[in-house]
Each structure stands twice: as C-alpha cells, then as structure tokens.
Amino acid sequence: MGQAAATYTSQNAVDLVRKFVRDAPVTSLDSQVCDMVNSIMWTAYPWWWAQKALTAISCTDGVQDFALASGNNDLHRLMQLRIARTDLTPDVYNDNITIRTWLAPDLTATAMGNIRAASYDGINDKIRLERAINVPSGETIVIQGEYWYKPTVIADGQLSTALPFPNRYFNVYVEGIKWKFFQFLNDPRAGTAQMDKRGERVYTGQLGIFMDALYEMKIAEDYGDEGAEFPDDPIGARDVGVGFYG
C-alpha cells in the first residue's frame, strides 16, 4: 500500500500559527519563515521523500571523476552508490561501496569490482571513485545510486503548494513556524538553544517543542541502520543533530 499524497500547504500552517501570534503583522515574512523551517526539517534526516535516483553516468576507461547528469544538480548528499555492468543479462553490480567525505586522486585504473569507495566533490560537482576505473573494450559500465537532494525554495508563489512530507507531520512544521514567528516578534516564548555542562544541546520554549517534535518525527521514520553514511548520528541519540538555530 503506497504513501498517501500530502495535502497540507505552507499557507495552511501560516494561517493556523497566526492565531497563536494574535494576527501580528508578519505577513511579509511568511514565505521566508516557511522556507527556513522546511530547510531545517529537510536536512535533519534523510527522509524517503527527500531522496531520488541518480541518472546513470557512463564510465570512461581510466577516469576517476565523473560529472553529474544535468537533472542531478540538486544533489545535497550521496546516499548509496553502485557500479553496474549493463551489457550483460542480468546486469552485474558492485554495490559494496562506502560513501566517503573526500578521496585523493588515484589514476591507477582498476576493475569495477575492486572499487570500494566514492565521494561527491561539491566544488567541481563530480562524483569521485576510489580509483580510476578500467572499462574494457566492448563493456558498458555505469554509475548508479540514490541521493538526498536539496530542498525546493518556498517563495510567495509556493505557499499554496502541497508540502513535501506526509500530512501526519504537519504538526512538526506548525511548531517550527510558530517558533520562528515568536523569534521574529521578539516574543520570549521563542526559547533558546544552550549547551549544558556535558556539552549537549538544551532547548527551551517553543524551540524546544519544535526540536522534540522533529526528534519524534525522526524516530517514526527510522528505517534501519544508516551504515557508513551517518556513523556519528545514531537515531537513539537525544540530540536531533540539526545544528544551532536559537
């Protein structure tokens, strides 16, 4: 059974939150507030709705760095990557590839099955394999995978567009917008983020309510071990890991 399409919009959230700020004159900030909160939620966790497939990249013999296809220029973070030989039936895969933050140049070509790591070079907008790949004559080898893409900007014209996440998380979005409105209005209910004696984040006020709701959202969407992509962010950790927004 598939996921139900989202129906709530940013305008729905703004209209609801305005009741909590007593219709304060913040209309000119609506889209900016919605965009900031959506970005915080989007980058907090690799949600299934924030991922899509890479367009296959054809490999060239002796090359280590490969440009992304034009439709993938919204890449935020690589999630999975595999190398496939597609001239055989069925296709043959090397999916034992770890996503690394950075890899050094290495133009000593090797067979596709020997490559064990890849990284995304954001400066040059390219995917770098662990080493240059050997593509024998007559073989067709491509790079495939999935990635976490950048959130779409919510401008004035998108306030009535359906939100990207399921309706069941509309409350999280509302709590975030409420926090931002309180913050812009210099309302003490906004709350703050602080570090305690153990170096852990402590949130207060509406910011704390939003962060707790976001944490519960992450727990609800946890679909197993993230492996090497997120080694320092276990889902059981109380810190939601979205940074300092106070």
Secondary structure per residue as TSV (DSSP state, phi and psi in degrees):
chain	resnum	aa	ss	phi	psi
A	1	M	-	360.0	126.1
A	2	G	-	-77.9	171.6
A	3	Q	-	-77.0	137.8
A	4	A	-	-71.7	141.1
A	5	A	-	-66.8	143.3
A	6	A	-	-70.1	144.2
A	7	T	-	-122.9	-23.2
A	8	Y	-	-68.8	151.2
A	9	T	B	-123.1	168.6
A	10	S	H	-62.4	-35.8
A	11	Q	H	-63.2	-37.9
A	12	N	H	-58.6	-43.3
A	13	A	H	-66.2	-44.4
A	14	V	H	-62.1	-44.2
A	15	D	H	-61.1	-38.5
A	16	L	H	-70.0	-45.6
A	17	V	H	-65.8	-31.9
A	18	R	H	-57.8	-26.7
A	19	K	T	-67.2	-27.3
A	20	F	T	-83.5	-18.9
A	21	V	T	-107.9	17.5
A	22	R	T	54.5	43.5
A	23	D	T	54.6	37.3
A	24	A	-	-59.8	151.2
A	25	P	S	-75.5	75.9
A	26	V	-	-120.2	15.1
A	27	T	G	-55.3	-37.5
A	28	S	G	-65.9	-14.7
A	29	L	G	-100.8	-1.4
A	30	D	H	-52.9	-53.3
A	31	S	H	-68.6	-37.9
A	32	Q	H	-64.2	-42.2
A	33	V	H	-63.2	-47.3
A	34	C	H	-61.2	-40.4
A	35	D	H	-66.1	-42.4
A	36	M	H	-63.3	-45.0
A	37	V	H	-67.8	-41.4
A	38	N	H	-60.9	-40.4
A	39	S	H	-65.1	-40.0
A	40	I	H	-62.2	-47.0
A	41	M	H	-64.9	-42.6
A	42	W	H	-61.5	-42.5
A	43	T	T	-91.6	4.5
A	44	A	T	-77.1	-23.8
A	45	Y	S	-165.5	148.3
A	46	P	-	-78.4	70.9
A	47	W	-	-57.9	151.8
A	48	W	G	-63.9	-31.2
A	49	W	G	-78.2	-6.7
A	50	A	G	-102.6	12.5
A	51	Q	E	-120.9	151.0
A	52	K	E	-154.0	171.4
A	53	A	E	-83.2	143.6
A	54	L	-	-69.0	140.4
A	55	T	-	-69.6	131.6
A	56	A	-	-54.5	137.1
A	57	I	E	-111.2	121.1
A	58	S	E	-71.9	132.8
A	59	C	-	-89.4	142.8
A	60	T	-	-114.8	139.0
A	61	D	T	-58.1	132.0
A	62	G	T	79.0	9.5
A	63	V	E	-105.9	141.6
A	64	Q	E	-106.9	-34.2
A	65	D	E	-107.6	132.4
A	66	F	E	-128.5	129.8
A	67	A	E	-71.0	145.8
A	68	L	-	-71.6	152.2
A	69	A	-	-67.3	155.3
A	70	S	G	-59.0	-30.1
A	71	G	G	-77.4	-5.1
A	72	N	G	-110.0	21.5
A	73	N	T	-77.3	7.4
A	74	D	T	-102.8	19.2
A	75	L	E	-64.6	128.3
A	76	H	E	-102.4	-43.8
A	77	R	E	-160.2	133.5
A	78	L	E	-67.2	139.1
A	79	M	E	-107.1	-56.5
A	80	Q	E	-134.2	150.7
A	81	L	E	-145.5	141.1
A	82	R	E	-143.0	155.5
A	83	I	E	-111.5	130.8
A	84	A	E	-124.3	138.8
A	85	R	E	-98.9	115.6
A	86	T	-	-106.2	3.4
A	87	D	S	-88.1	0.7
A	88	L	S	-106.4	163.1
A	89	T	S	-128.3	115.1
A	90	P	S	-77.3	173.1
A	91	D	-	-59.8	151.0
A	92	V	E	-109.8	133.6
A	93	Y	E	-119.9	149.1
A	94	N	E	-116.6	101.0
A	95	D	-	-110.9	14.5
A	96	N	-	-92.7	59.8
A	97	I	-	-122.2	124.8
A	98	T	E	-90.1	137.8
A	99	I	E	-85.0	121.0
A	100	R	E	-109.1	158.8
A	101	T	S	-71.0	-38.2
A	102	W	-	-153.3	146.4
A	103	L	-	-135.1	143.8
A	104	A	-	-79.8	155.8
A	105	P	-	-62.8	138.9
A	106	D	-	-155.0	101.0
A	107	L	-	-95.2	14.5
A	108	T	-	-79.8	105.3
A	109	A	-	-66.4	144.9
A	110	T	B	-139.9	162.6
A	111	A	-	-67.2	153.5
A	112	M	G	-57.2	-32.7
A	113	G	G	-72.7	-13.7
A	114	N	G	-92.2	-7.1
A	115	I	-	-82.4	127.3
A	116	R	-	-121.5	0.0
A	117	A	E	-152.3	158.9
A	118	A	E	-153.0	158.9
A	119	S	E	-145.3	164.5
A	120	Y	E	-107.7	123.7
A	121	D	E	-94.3	97.1
A	122	G	T	-67.6	-25.9
A	123	I	T	-67.5	-44.3
A	124	N	T	-101.6	0.1
A	125	D	T	56.7	49.9
A	126	K	E	-135.5	155.3
A	127	I	E	-95.0	128.3
A	128	R	E	-108.8	125.7
A	129	L	E	-82.2	163.4
A	130	E	E	-56.5	-38.7
A	131	R	E	-144.8	164.1
A	132	A	E	-58.2	147.9
A	133	I	E	-102.0	142.2
A	134	N	-	-93.7	123.3
A	135	V	-	-118.0	97.0
A	136	P	-	-61.2	153.4
A	137	S	T	-57.7	134.0
A	138	G	T	90.1	-9.3
A	139	E	-	-98.2	147.1
A	140	T	-	-115.8	114.1
A	141	I	E	-122.9	131.8
A	142	V	E	-131.6	157.5
A	143	I	E	-98.9	128.8
A	144	Q	E	-125.5	171.9
A	145	G	E	157.8	-171.8
A	146	E	E	-130.3	152.6
A	147	Y	E	-143.8	158.1
A	148	W	E	-89.0	119.2
A	149	Y	E	-100.3	164.8
A	150	K	-	-71.4	145.2
A	151	P	-	-67.5	146.1
A	152	T	-	-74.9	134.0
A	153	V	-	-64.7	133.4
A	154	I	-	-95.5	103.1
A	155	A	-	-101.0	179.6
A	156	D	G	-53.7	-38.8
A	157	G	G	-72.1	-11.1
A	158	Q	G	-105.0	4.4
A	159	L	T	-62.9	-26.9
A	160	S	T	-98.9	8.2
A	161	T	S	-82.7	141.4
A	162	A	B	-58.4	139.3
A	163	L	-	-67.4	155.0
A	164	P	S	-76.2	-19.3
A	165	F	S	-101.8	161.8
A	166	P	-	-60.6	154.1
A	167	N	G	-57.9	-26.7
A	168	R	G	-65.9	-13.3
A	169	Y	G	-107.6	13.9
A	170	F	H	-59.2	-35.3
A	171	N	H	-61.8	-35.2
A	172	V	H	-65.0	-45.0
A	173	Y	H	-61.0	-43.5
A	174	V	H	-61.0	-44.1
A	175	E	H	-63.8	-36.4
A	176	G	H	-68.2	-41.8
A	177	I	H	-67.0	-37.2
A	178	K	H	-60.9	-43.8
A	179	W	H	-60.0	-46.9
A	180	K	H	-65.3	-38.4
A	181	F	H	-64.3	-44.5
A	182	F	H	-58.9	-41.2
A	183	Q	H	-64.1	-46.4
A	184	F	H	-65.4	-29.7
A	185	L	T	-87.6	3.7
A	186	N	T	57.5	35.7
A	187	D	-	-84.5	126.2
A	188	P	G	-61.5	-16.0
A	189	R	G	-69.2	-12.1
A	190	A	G	-59.9	-39.7
A	191	G	-	84.4	178.8
A	192	T	-	-141.5	172.3
A	193	A	E	-117.5	132.1
A	194	Q	E	-136.5	166.6
A	195	M	E	-105.5	132.0
A	196	D	-	-87.1	-175.0
A	197	K	T	-64.0	-23.3
A	198	R	T	-90.9	3.4
A	199	G	S	80.1	16.5
A	200	E	-	-99.5	149.5
A	201	R	E	-70.9	140.0
A	202	V	E	-128.4	124.6
A	203	Y	E	-108.1	144.4
A	204	T	-	-124.6	167.6
A	205	G	H	57.8	-148.3
A	206	Q	H	-64.1	-32.6
A	207	L	H	-59.5	-41.3
A	208	G	H	-63.6	-39.3
A	209	I	H	-63.9	-44.0
A	210	F	H	-63.7	-47.1
A	211	M	H	-62.8	-37.1
A	212	D	H	-68.3	-40.5
A	213	A	H	-64.6	-38.4
A	214	L	H	-67.1	-38.4
A	215	Y	H	-62.0	-44.9
A	216	E	H	-64.7	-33.1
A	217	M	H	-64.1	-41.6
A	218	K	H	-63.0	-42.5
A	219	I	H	-61.6	-43.1
A	220	A	H	-65.1	-29.8
A	221	E	H	-100.8	4.3
A	222	D	-	-64.5	119.0
A	223	Y	-	-116.4	29.8
A	224	G	S	120.2	-174.0
A	225	D	-	-67.1	125.2
A	226	E	-	-80.9	-8.9
A	227	G	G	68.4	-143.7
A	228	A	G	-71.7	-16.3
A	229	E	G	-67.8	-32.9
A	230	F	S	-133.3	59.5
A	231	P	T	-68.3	-22.5
A	232	D	T	-104.9	11.6
A	233	D	-	-131.8	63.4
A	234	P	-	-62.5	141.8
A	235	I	T	-64.0	-24.3
A	236	G	T	-75.7	-10.6
A	237	A	S	-69.2	139.2
A	238	R	S	-71.7	-28.4
A	239	D	S	-70.6	123.5
A	240	V	-	-76.3	-11.5
A	241	G	-	72.1	27.6
A	242	V	-	-104.6	9.4
A	243	G	-	92.6	-173.3
A	244	F	-	-103.2	115.8
A	245	Y	-	-121.8	11.9
A	246	G	-	-76.8	360.0
